[in-house]
Amino acid sequence: MACLFRQRKTRRVRHTFYLSGDLSQMSAQGRFLRGRGFSVEQNNVYPCVTPEDKQAALQAIWDARCDGWWHYQREYVELGICTAEEFKEALDIRCARSRSGRE
C-alpha cells in the first residue's frame, strides 16, 4: 500500500507558480487560464499553475489583459513577454480608461 501511495505522489504535477492580485482578479485569471486549457489548481484560495506553464500562462494573461495583469511586471520583463516601456504604456492606457470610467 505504501508503494502505491509513493507512486501516486511522484506522478503528481507540482503547481508552484501562484497567480497574483486580489481574490477577484486571481479567480478571473484562474478561470481565464482553465478556459484556455491550462492546468490550474487551488491551494487554499490561491490559484496556481505549473512552473512549466508559467511563461505561457503569463503570455496569455498579458495578451488578453486579463483582470489583474498588471501584477506581473517583473515576470513579464524577465521572461521577455514585454519590455518595461511596453508595460508602462499598457498600464498608462489602463489607468486612463479607469479614470474615464471605461474599464
Secondary structure, DSSP 4 states (H G I P E B T S, - for coil): -HHHHHHHHHHPPP--EE--SSHHHHHHHHHHHHHTT---EEETTEEEE-GGGHHHHHHHHHHHT-TTGGGGHHHHHHHTSS-HHHHHHHHHHHHHHHHHT--
